[in-house]
Amino acid sequence: MARLTINGTVRDVDVHPDTPLLWAIREQLGLTGTKYGCGVAQCGACTVHIDGVATRSCALTVGAVSAEQKIVTIEGLSADNSHPVQKAWLALDVPQCGYCQSGMIMAAVALLQQNRDPSDTDIDSEITNICRCGTYNRVRAAIKQAAKSRDTRQG
């Protein structure tokens, strides 16, 4: 049994400590906004925040996370899509197929928490998530629009 603090709630999950965090989030807790993409921490579809840091949950085991660490998934970012990054994503019609977008949004929020006014170079170096549809220009534009907002904190 592992104890995780996810989206502000302490939850017990009955999984082996070597289970990837992604599977505990999706299969045990039913939070399916975090996606499986590659399984080797390359694509970023599984990005969540752990203590505010964008983390690829497919390559991190449940046993590597303590109950004191705060995990935030896309569901915990905002209950009503009111986070400035989510608003910018919708306003600029960023998603095409949408599969990678929850991970992209989580990466963008983490970037804006560290850098309130990122340049194109900052965005390109920090947002390493893969989008098969190639929406990178819209992603960059949405990050810049969200950066203009006064409130880019997570959930």
Secondary structure, DSSP 8 states (H G I E B T S, - for coil): -EEEEETTEEEEE---TTSBHHHIIIIIT--TTS--S-SSSSS-TTEEEETTEEEETTSSBGGGS-TTSEEE-HHHH-TTS-SHHHHHHHHTT--SS-TTHHHHHHHHHHHHHH-SS--HHHHHHH-----TT--HHHHHHHHHHHHTSS-----
